[in-house]
Amino acid sequence: MIERHHIIKKSQLKLEHPLNIIHLTSEEHRGENGVHGKNGAALDLKYKQALESNLREVLSKSHYTIEELIKKLLLNKEQAHKVFKKVPREPEGISREEVIFKLLGGRYYIDC
């Protein structure tokens, strides 16, 4: 059976977006070696690192407007305003690093 998994916990991110969702078998998801299993920390980290890499690929500019983030991340207006309302803005927009940091739940996973 295929199950839906939020790479960054939905409760932590407060956002449902396609880049944060993957589909796993029940064993990969909840099995002993699955992301939520007793031995799943390495697999969980692997998916978080892949998400970070993916975000760095998708977000190639140094700054973004909310409208650009809506298009790039396939968000609706309400989602974008909710998740980025407290993110610092510069005259050029929201910095790429601020966006990535926010979408990773407030931390980085590559080189940790």
N, CA, C and O atoms as CSV, one atom per row, in Angstrom:
chain,resi,resn,atom,element,x,y,z
A,1,MET,N,N,0.828,-1.179,0.000
A,1,MET,CA,C,0.000,0.000,0.000
A,1,MET,C,C,0.879,1.251,0.000
A,1,MET,O,O,1.871,1.312,0.727
A,2,ILE,N,N,0.529,2.225,-0.792
A,2,ILE,CA,C,1.286,3.476,-0.894
A,2,ILE,C,C,0.693,4.499,0.076
A,2,ILE,O,O,-0.522,4.676,0.158
A,3,GLU,N,N,1.585,5.160,0.803
A,3,GLU,CA,C,1.169,6.149,1.792
A,3,GLU,C,C,1.844,7.485,1.517
A,3,GLU,O,O,2.947,7.545,0.975
A,4,ARG,N,N,1.173,8.528,1.893
A,4,ARG,CA,C,1.659,9.887,1.699
A,4,ARG,C,C,2.479,10.300,2.924
A,4,ARG,O,O,2.051,10.111,4.063
A,5,HIS,N,N,3.662,10.867,2.673
A,5,HIS,CA,C,4.552,11.270,3.758
A,5,HIS,C,C,4.973,12.726,3.572
A,5,HIS,O,O,5.393,13.130,2.488
A,6,HIS,N,N,4.852,13.507,4.648
A,6,HIS,CA,C,5.349,14.883,4.652
A,6,HIS,C,C,6.804,14.835,5.100
A,6,HIS,O,O,7.093,14.393,6.212
A,7,ILE,N,N,7.702,15.273,4.269
A,7,ILE,CA,C,9.130,15.221,4.587
A,7,ILE,C,C,9.415,16.076,5.823
A,7,ILE,O,O,10.055,15.621,6.771
A,8,ILE,N,N,8.935,17.308,5.800
A,8,ILE,CA,C,8.956,18.164,6.988
A,8,ILE,C,C,7.560,18.061,7.580
A,8,ILE,O,O,6.572,18.269,6.875
A,9,LYS,N,N,7.467,17.747,8.852
A,9,LYS,CA,C,6.161,17.525,9.475
A,9,LYS,C,C,5.199,18.654,9.153
A,9,LYS,O,O,5.551,19.831,9.225
A,10,LYS,N,N,3.999,18.283,8.802
A,10,LYS,CA,C,2.965,19.266,8.485
A,10,LYS,C,C,2.721,20.189,9.680
A,10,LYS,O,O,2.496,21.386,9.500
A,11,SER,N,N,2.763,19.645,10.886
A,11,SER,CA,C,2.552,20.454,12.090
A,11,SER,C,C,3.685,21.454,12.295
A,11,SER,O,O,3.472,22.519,12.875
A,12,GLN,N,N,4.869,21.128,11.831
A,12,GLN,CA,C,6.038,21.993,11.971
A,12,GLN,C,C,6.038,23.085,10.913
A,12,GLN,O,O,6.386,24.231,11.198
A,13,LEU,N,N,5.651,22.737,9.708
A,13,LEU,CA,C,5.715,23.660,8.575
A,13,LEU,C,C,4.448,24.492,8.435
A,13,LEU,O,O,4.497,25.634,7.979
A,14,LYS,N,N,3.325,23.925,8.824
A,14,LYS,CA,C,2.023,24.596,8.692
A,14,LYS,C,C,1.703,24.901,7.233
A,14,LYS,O,O,1.073,25.911,6.917
A,15,LEU,N,N,2.144,24.017,6.361
A,15,LEU,CA,C,1.942,24.228,4.930
A,15,LEU,C,C,1.901,22.899,4.203
A,15,LEU,O,O,2.685,21.991,4.480
A,16,GLU,N,N,0.985,22.806,3.283
A,16,GLU,CA,C,0.862,21.625,2.435
A,16,GLU,C,C,1.351,22.044,1.050
A,16,GLU,O,O,0.653,22.760,0.332
A,17,HIS,N,N,2.546,21.601,0.677
A,17,HIS,CA,C,3.009,21.921,-0.671
A,17,HIS,C,C,3.638,20.696,-1.318
A,17,HIS,O,O,4.232,19.857,-0.641
A,18,PRO,N,N,3.501,20.604,-2.633
A,18,PRO,CA,C,3.896,19.390,-3.362
A,18,PRO,C,C,5.351,18.957,-3.162
A,18,PRO,O,O,5.629,17.759,-3.135
A,19,LEU,N,N,6.278,19.899,-3.021
A,19,LEU,CA,C,7.677,19.518,-2.866
A,19,LEU,C,C,7.936,18.814,-1.534
A,19,LEU,O,O,8.929,18.100,-1.391
A,20,ASN,N,N,7.051,19.011,-0.566
A,20,ASN,CA,C,7.225,18.424,0.760
A,20,ASN,C,C,6.547,17.060,0.904
A,20,ASN,O,O,6.590,16.461,1.979
A,21,ILE,N,N,5.933,16.573,-0.145
A,21,ILE,CA,C,5.190,15.312,-0.060
A,21,ILE,C,C,5.830,14.259,-0.970
A,21,ILE,O,O,6.132,14.515,-2.135
A,22,ILE,N,N,6.023,13.082,-0.405
A,22,ILE,CA,C,6.469,11.934,-1.197
A,22,ILE,C,C,5.544,10.771,-0.882
A,22,ILE,O,O,4.839,10.773,0.128
A,23,HIS,N,N,5.558,9.788,-1.753
A,23,HIS,CA,C,4.733,8.597,-1.555
A,23,HIS,C,C,5.652,7.407,-1.278
A,23,HIS,O,O,6.586,7.126,-2.030
A,24,LEU,N,N,5.358,6.727,-0.188
A,24,LEU,CA,C,6.176,5.605,0.259
A,24,LEU,C,C,5.311,4.377,0.453
A,24,LEU,O,O,4.098,4.475,0.640
A,25,THR,N,N,5.949,3.222,0.406
A,25,THR,CA,C,5.232,2.005,0.783
A,25,THR,C,C,5.023,2.063,2.298
A,25,THR,O,O,5.685,2.836,2.991
A,26,SER,N,N,4.115,1.255,2.800
A,26,SER,CA,C,3.877,1.260,4.246
A,26,SER,C,C,5.140,0.848,5.004
A,26,SER,O,O,5.380,1.329,6.112
A,27,GLU,N,N,5.940,-0.028,4.423
A,27,GLU,CA,C,7.195,-0.440,5.071
A,27,GLU,C,C,8.194,0.728,5.112
A,27,GLU,O,O,8.840,0.951,6.135
A,28,GLU,N,N,8.320,1.471,4.007
A,28,GLU,CA,C,9.220,2.629,3.970
A,28,GLU,C,C,8.729,3.744,4.906
A,28,GLU,O,O,9.516,4.539,5.421
A,29,HIS,N,N,7.424,3.776,5.105
A,29,HIS,CA,C,6.827,4.832,5.909
A,29,HIS,C,C,6.825,4.492,7.404
A,29,HIS,O,O,7.346,5.257,8.216
A,30,ARG,N,N,6.247,3.359,7.760
A,30,ARG,CA,C,6.046,3.022,9.171
A,30,ARG,C,C,6.772,1.769,9.630
A,30,ARG,O,O,6.698,1.403,10.803
A,31,GLY,N,N,7.471,1.110,8.720
A,31,GLY,CA,C,8.196,-0.107,9.092
A,31,GLY,C,C,9.378,0.197,9.999
A,31,GLY,O,O,9.723,1.361,10.203
A,32,GLU,N,N,9.986,-0.822,10.531
A,32,GLU,CA,C,11.106,-0.659,11.460
A,32,GLU,C,C,12.228,0.198,10.874
A,32,GLU,O,O,12.844,0.989,11.589
A,33,ASN,N,N,12.493,0.045,9.581
A,33,ASN,CA,C,13.525,0.834,8.906
A,33,ASN,C,C,12.947,2.011,8.123
A,33,ASN,O,O,13.675,2.707,7.414
A,34,GLY,N,N,11.656,2.231,8.249
A,34,GLY,CA,C,10.991,3.335,7.559
A,34,GLY,C,C,11.242,4.662,8.256
A,34,GLY,O,O,11.810,4.699,9.347
A,35,VAL,N,N,10.821,5.742,7.630
A,35,VAL,CA,C,11.109,7.079,8.167
A,35,VAL,C,C,10.566,7.296,9.574
A,35,VAL,O,O,11.144,8.069,10.338
A,36,HIS,N,N,9.467,6.632,9.935
A,36,HIS,CA,C,8.912,6.759,11.286
A,36,HIS,C,C,9.254,5.558,12.160
A,36,HIS,O,O,8.774,5.446,13.288
A,37,GLY,N,N,10.076,4.672,11.642
A,37,GLY,CA,C,10.434,3.465,12.378
A,37,GLY,C,C,11.612,3.656,13.315
A,37,GLY,O,O,12.278,4.691,13.313
A,38,LYS,N,N,11.847,2.636,14.106
A,38,LYS,CA,C,12.915,2.644,15.113
A,38,LYS,C,C,14.289,2.927,14.490
A,38,LYS,O,O,15.118,3.609,15.091
A,39,ASN,N,N,14.520,2.403,13.291
A,39,ASN,CA,C,15.823,2.564,12.618
A,39,ASN,C,C,15.740,3.497,11.408
A,39,ASN,O,O,16.524,3.362,10.469
A,40,GLY,N,N,14.807,4.430,11.425
A,40,GLY,CA,C,14.544,5.229,10.238
A,40,GLY,C,C,15.201,6.598,10.158
A,40,GLY,O,O,14.954,7.339,9.206
A,41,ALA,N,N,16.022,6.948,11.123
A,41,ALA,CA,C,16.602,8.306,11.144
A,41,ALA,C,C,17.426,8.617,9.898
A,41,ALA,O,O,17.345,9.726,9.370
A,42,ALA,N,N,18.209,7.664,9.425
A,42,ALA,CA,C,19.056,7.905,8.244
A,42,ALA,C,C,18.206,8.105,6.991
A,42,ALA,O,O,18.514,8.962,6.162
A,43,LEU,N,N,17.152,7.328,6.850
A,43,LEU,CA,C,16.262,7.468,5.696
A,43,LEU,C,C,15.525,8.804,5.758
A,43,LEU,O,O,15.377,9.485,4.743
A,44,ASP,N,N,15.065,9.174,6.950
A,44,ASP,CA,C,14.388,10.448,7.138
A,44,ASP,C,C,15.312,11.606,6.747
A,44,ASP,O,O,14.893,12.529,6.048
A,45,LEU,N,N,16.558,11.555,7.194
A,45,LEU,CA,C,17.541,12.579,6.854
A,45,LEU,C,C,17.790,12.623,5.344
A,45,LEU,O,O,17.915,13.701,4.763
A,46,LYS,N,N,17.860,11.464,4.723
A,46,LYS,CA,C,18.070,11.396,3.273
A,46,LYS,C,C,16.957,12.147,2.525
A,46,LYS,O,O,17.239,12.894,1.589
A,47,TYR,N,N,15.711,11.955,2.928
A,47,TYR,CA,C,14.594,12.639,2.279
A,47,TYR,C,C,14.622,14.136,2.553
A,47,TYR,O,O,14.285,14.930,1.675
A,48,LYS,N,N,15.018,14.532,3.752
A,48,LYS,CA,C,15.116,15.957,4.080
A,48,LYS,C,C,16.229,16.618,3.271
A,48,LYS,O,O,16.068,17.742,2.795
A,49,GLN,N,N,17.344,15.932,3.115
A,49,GLN,CA,C,18.443,16.466,2.302
A,49,GLN,C,C,18.037,16.574,0.836
A,49,GLN,O,O,18.410,17.530,0.155
A,50,ALA,N,N,17.279,15.604,0.353
A,50,ALA,CA,C,16.800,15.652,-1.040
A,50,ALA,C,C,15.849,16.829,-1.225
A,50,ALA,O,O,15.886,17.498,-2.258
A,51,LEU,N,N,14.999,17.087,-0.237
A,51,LEU,CA,C,14.100,18.237,-0.308
A,51,LEU,C,C,14.902,19.529,-0.359
A,51,LEU,O,O,14.608,20.414,-1.163
A,52,GLU,N,N,15.902,19.640,0.488
A,52,GLU,CA,C,16.739,20.846,0.486
A,52,GLU,C,C,17.413,21.043,-0.872
A,52,GLU,O,O,17.434,22.158,-1.394
A,53,SER,N,N,17.957,19.987,-1.439
A,53,SER,CA,C,18.576,20.067,-2.769
A,53,SER,C,C,17.558,20.496,-3.817
A,53,SER,O,O,17.846,21.337,-4.669
A,54,ASN,N,N,16.377,19.918,-3.746
A,54,ASN,CA,C,15.311,20.247,-4.683
A,54,ASN,C,C,14.930,21.726,-4.574
A,54,ASN,O,O,14.772,22.406,-5.589
A,55,LEU,N,N,14.785,22.216,-3.355
A,55,LEU,CA,C,14.449,23.631,-3.154
A,55,LEU,C,C,15.548,24.533,-3.707
A,55,LEU,O,O,15.252,25.569,-4.303
A,56,ARG,N,N,16.796,24.159,-3.521
A,56,ARG,CA,C,17.910,24.964,-4.036
A,56,ARG,C,C,17.914,24.984,-5.567
A,56,ARG,O,O,18.302,25.980,-6.178
A,57,GLU,N,N,17.484,23.891,-6.176
A,57,GLU,CA,C,17.369,23.846,-7.637
A,57,GLU,C,C,16.219,24.705,-8.141
A,57,GLU,O,O,16.378,25.477,-9.086
A,58,VAL,N,N,15.072,24.568,-7.510
A,58,VAL,CA,C,13.861,25.283,-7.921
A,58,VAL,C,C,14.003,26.786,-7.676
A,58,VAL,O,O,13.553,27.599,-8.483
A,59,LEU,N,N,14.624,27.141,-6.570
A,59,LEU,CA,C,14.770,28.552,-6.204
A,59,LEU,C,C,16.184,29.018,-6.545
A,59,LEU,O,O,17.079,28.971,-5.700
A,60,SER,N,N,16.377,29.456,-7.755
A,60,SER,CA,C,17.716,29.804,-8.232
A,60,SER,C,C,18.057,31.290,-8.107
A,60,SER,O,O,19.230,31.658,-8.161
A,61,LYS,N,N,17.052,32.141,-7.943
A,61,LYS,CA,C,17.306,33.581,-7.804
A,61,LYS,C,C,17.667,33.918,-6.357
A,61,LYS,O,O,17.443,33.110,-5.456
A,62,SER,N,N,18.219,35.094,-6.136
A,62,SER,CA,C,18.595,35.494,-4.775
A,62,SER,C,C,17.406,35.978,-3.948
A,62,SER,O,O,17.435,35.869,-2.722
A,63,HIS,N,N,16.357,36.512,-4.590
A,63,HIS,CA,C,15.189,37.044,-3.883
A,63,HIS,C,C,13.914,36.755,-4.667
A,63,HIS,O,O,13.932,36.602,-5.888
A,64,TYR,N,N,12.798,36.684,-3.923
A,64,TYR,CA,C,11.504,36.373,-4.540
A,64,TYR,C,C,10.395,37.237,-3.948
A,64,TYR,O,O,10.408,37.574,-2.764
A,65,THR,N,N,9.444,37.583,-4.799
A,65,THR,CA,C,8.215,38.198,-4.329
A,65,THR,C,C,7.265,37.064,-3.939
A,65,THR,O,O,7.481,35.909,-4.305
A,66,ILE,N,N,6.224,37.403,-3.201
A,66,ILE,CA,C,5.216,36.403,-2.838
A,66,ILE,C,C,4.610,35.802,-4.102
A,66,ILE,O,O,4.381,34.595,-4.164
A,67,GLU,N,N,4.355,36.617,-5.089
A,67,GLU,CA,C,3.747,36.137,-6.344
A,67,GLU,C,C,4.656,35.121,-7.034
A,67,GLU,O,O,4.179,34.116,-7.562
A,68,GLU,N,N,5.946,35.380,-7.030
A,68,GLU,CA,C,6.892,34.430,-7.633
A,68,GLU,C,C,6.928,33.119,-6.850
A,68,GLU,O,O,7.005,32.042,-7.440
A,69,LEU,N,N,6.873,33.211,-5.528
A,69,LEU,CA,C,6.880,31.999,-4.700
A,69,LEU,C,C,5.618,31.174,-4.922
A,69,LEU,O,O,5.665,29.944,-4.914
A,70,ILE,N,N,4.502,31.844,-5.117
A,70,ILE,CA,C,3.248,31.144,-5.392
A,70,ILE,C,C,3.401,30.307,-6.662
A,70,ILE,O,O,2.987,29.148,-6.694
A,71,LYS,N,N,3.985,30.882,-7.696
A,71,LYS,CA,C,4.168,30.162,-8.966
A,71,LYS,C,C,5.217,29.067,-8.858
A,71,LYS,O,O,4.989,27.939,-9.295
A,72,LYS,N,N,6.366,29.395,-8.276
A,72,LYS,CA,C,7.475,28.439,-8.186
A,72,LYS,C,C,7.150,27.231,-7.316
A,72,LYS,O,O,7.533,26.105,-7.631
A,73,LEU,N,N,6.436,27.480,-6.212
A,73,LEU,CA,C,6.195,26.423,-5.232
A,73,LEU,C,C,4.791,25.833,-5.317
A,73,LEU,O,O,4.415,24.989,-4.503
A,74,LEU,N,N,4.020,26.281,-6.306
A,74,LEU,CA,C,2.658,25.792,-6.526
A,74,LEU,C,C,1.781,25.980,-5.288
A,74,LEU,O,O,1.064,25.069,-4.873
A,75,LEU,N,N,1.852,27.167,-4.712
A,75,LEU,CA,C,1.057,27.505,-3.534
A,75,LEU,C,C,-0.137,28.348,-3.952
A,75,LEU,O,O,-0.153,28.919,-5.042
A,76,ASN,N,N,-1.135,28.422,-3.079
A,76,ASN,CA,C,-2.177,29.406,-3.316
A,76,ASN,C,C,-1.824,30.646,-2.493
A,76,ASN,O,O,-0.925,30.610,-1.652
A,77,LYS,N,N,-2.539,31.736,-2.743
A,77,LYS,CA,C,-2.213,33.011,-2.080
A,77,LYS,C,C,-2.274,32.900,-0.557
A,77,LYS,O,O,-1.394,33.389,0.151
A,78,GLU,N,N,-3.317,32.256,-0.077
A,78,GLU,CA,C,-3.502,32.121,1.371
A,78,GLU,C,C,-2.333,31.370,2.005
A,78,GLU,O,O,-1.815,31.792,3.039
A,79,GLN,N,N,-1.919,30.271,1.398
A,79,GLN,CA,C,-0.793,29.489,1.916
A,79,GLN,C,C,0.473,30.337,1.955
A,79,GLN,O,O,1.181,30.374,2.961
A,80,ALA,N,N,0.742,31.011,0.853
A,80,ALA,CA,C,1.971,31.800,0.749
A,80,ALA,C,C,2.007,32.906,1.792
A,80,ALA,O,O,3.023,33.097,2.460
A,81,HIS,N,N,0.919,33.627,1.935
A,81,HIS,CA,C,0.887,34.722,2.903
A,81,HIS,C,C,0.996,34.188,4.327
A,81,HIS,O,O,1.634,34.810,5.176
A,82,LYS,N,N,0.384,33.052,4.591
A,82,LYS,CA,C,0.427,32.456,5.935
A,82,LYS,C,C,1.852,32.026,6.290
A,82,LYS,O,O,2.340,32.333,7.378
A,83,VAL,N,N,2.509,31.327,5.390
A,83,VAL,CA,C,3.823,30.772,5.721
A,83,VAL,C,C,4.936,31.830,5.688
A,83,VAL,O,O,5.918,31.712,6.420
A,84,PHE,N,N,4.791,32.846,4.860
A,84,PHE,CA,C,5.866,33.832,4.720
A,84,PHE,C,C,5.584,35.170,5.393
A,84,PHE,O,O,6.372,36.104,5.245
A,85,LYS,N,N,4.474,35.288,6.133
A,85,LYS,CA,C,4.120,36.594,6.701
A,85,LYS,C,C,5.133,37.100,7.718
A,85,LYS,O,O,5.307,38.312,7.848
A,86,LYS,N,N,5.802,36.219,8.438
A,86,LYS,CA,C,6.779,36.647,9.444
A,86,LYS,C,C,8.227,36.534,8.958
A,86,LYS,O,O,9.161,36.775,9.722
A,87,VAL,N,N,8.406,36.170,7.699
A,87,VAL,CA,C,9.750,36.035,7.143
A,87,VAL,C,C,10.260,37.425,6.764
A,87,VAL,O,O,9.562,38.183,6.091
A,88,PRO,N,N,11.479,37.759,7.198
A,88,PRO,CA,C,12.024,39.090,6.888
A,88,PRO,C,C,12.074,39.345,5.376
A,88,PRO,O,O,12.386,38.463,4.576
A,89,ARG,N,N,11.753,40.586,5.029
A,89,ARG,CA,C,11.799,40.998,3.621
A,89,ARG,C,C,12.863,42.072,3.435
A,89,ARG,O,O,13.076,42.922,4.300
A,90,GLU,N,N,13.504,42.011,2.319
A,90,GLU,CA,C,14.465,43.029,1.922
A,90,GLU,C,C,13.835,43.815,0.780
A,90,GLU,O,O,12.805,43.393,0.256
A,91,PRO,N,N,14.404,44.923,0.382
A,91,PRO,CA,C,13.812,45.696,-0.721
A,91,PRO,C,C,13.605,44.855,-1.996
A,91,PRO,O,O,12.664,45.093,-2.753
A,92,GLU,N,N,14.485,43.879,-2.223
A,92,GLU,CA,C,14.387,43.026,-3.419
A,92,GLU,C,C,13.352,41.919,-3.265
A,92,GLU,O,O,12.992,41.271,-4.248
A,93,GLY,N,N,12.871,41.695,-2.051
A,93,GLY,CA,C,11.918,40.624,-1.781
A,93,GLY,C,C,12.413,39.742,-0.644
A,93,GLY,O,O,13.247,40.161,0.158
A,94,ILE,N,N,11.899,38.528,-0.581
A,94,ILE,CA,C,12.318,37.564,0.443
A,94,ILE,C,C,13.536,36.820,-0.095
A,94,ILE,O,O,13.521,36.321,-1.220
A,95,SER,N,N,14.588,36.748,0.713
A,95,SER,CA,C,15.799,36.089,0.224
A,95,SER,C,C,15.574,34.586,0.044
A,95,SER,O,O,14.795,33.960,0.763
A,96,ARG,N,N,16.260,34.051,-0.910
A,96,ARG,CA,C,16.210,32.616,-1.206
A,96,ARG,C,C,16.490,31.799,0.053
A,96,ARG,O,O,15.788,30.828,0.333
A,97,GLU,N,N,17.508,32.189,0.806
A,97,GLU,CA,C,17.880,31.438,2.001
A,97,GLU,C,C,16.791,31.478,3.063
A,97,GLU,O,O,16.559,30.481,3.746
A,98,GLU,N,N,16.122,32.614,3.209
A,98,GLU,CA,C,15.008,32.709,4.163
A,98,GLU,C,C,13.868,31.780,3.753
A,98,GLU,O,O,13.255,31.129,4.598
A,99,VAL,N,N,13.590,31.722,2.453
A,99,VAL,CA,C,12.525,30.848,1.940
A,99,VAL,C,C,12.881,29.388,2.206
A,99,VAL,O,O,12.063,28.632,2.730
A,100,ILE,N,N,14.089,28.998,1.848
A,100,ILE,CA,C,14.514,27.608,2.033
A,100,ILE,C,C,14.504,27.236,3.515
A,100,ILE,O,O,14.012,26.170,3.885
A,101,PHE,N,N,15.042,28.102,4.353
A,101,PHE,CA,C,15.080,27.859,5.797
A,101,PHE,C,C,13.669,27.658,6.346
A,101,PHE,O,O,13.429,26.751,7.143
A,102,LYS,N,N,12.749,28.500,5.919
A,102,LYS,CA,C,11.353,28.403,6.368
A,102,LYS,C,C,10.728,27.088,5.904
A,102,LYS,O,O,10.069,26.401,6.684
A,103,LEU,N,N,10.933,26.741,4.641
A,103,LEU,CA,C,10.324,25.526,4.083
A,103,LEU,C,C,10.944,24.240,4.625
A,103,LEU,O,O,10.362,23.163,4.491
A,104,LEU,N,N,12.108,24.352,5.229
A,104,LEU,CA,C,12.743,23.188,5.860
A,104,LEU,C,C,12.430,23.128,7.352
A,104,LEU,O,O,13.035,22.347,8.087
A,105,GLY,N,N,11.495,23.945,7.790
A,105,GLY,CA,C,11.083,23.902,9.183
A,105,GLY,C,C,12.036,24.605,10.130
A,105,GLY,O,O,12.037,24.330,11.330
A,106,GLY,N,N,12.847,25.511,9.603
A,106,GLY,CA,C,13.728,26.304,10.453
A,106,GLY,C,C,15.107,25.726,10.685
A,106,GLY,O,O,15.761,26.045,11.678
A,107,ARG,N,N,15.553,24.873,9.770
A,107,ARG,CA,C,16.925,24.352,9.855
A,107,ARG,C,C,17.360,23.806,8.501
A,107,ARG,O,O,16.534,23.583,7.616
A,108,TYR,N,N,18.646,23.596,8.350
A,108,TYR,CA,C,19.203,23.001,7.139
A,108,TYR,C,C,19.578,21.550,7.439
A,108,TYR,O,O,19.830,21.190,8.589
A,109,TYR,N,N,19.610,20.726,6.398
A,109,TYR,CA,C,19.902,19.298,6.571
A,109,TYR,C,C,21.139,18.832,5.816
A,109,TYR,O,O,21.686,17.771,6.119
A,110,ILE,N,N,21.573,19.595,4.860
A,110,ILE,CA,C,22.775,19.214,4.122
A,110,ILE,C,C,23.987,19.670,4.933
A,110,ILE,O,O,24.029,20.793,5.435
A,111,ASP,N,N,24.971,18.779,5.050
A,111,ASP,CA,C,26.175,19.019,5.835
A,111,ASP,C,C,25.882,19.154,7.323
A,111,ASP,O,O,26.485,19.972,8.018
A,112,CYS,N,N,24.931,18.328,7.805
A,112,CYS,CA,C,24.677,18.376,9.255
A,112,CYS,C,C,25.278,17.170,9.938
A,112,CYS,O,O,25.169,17.033,11.157
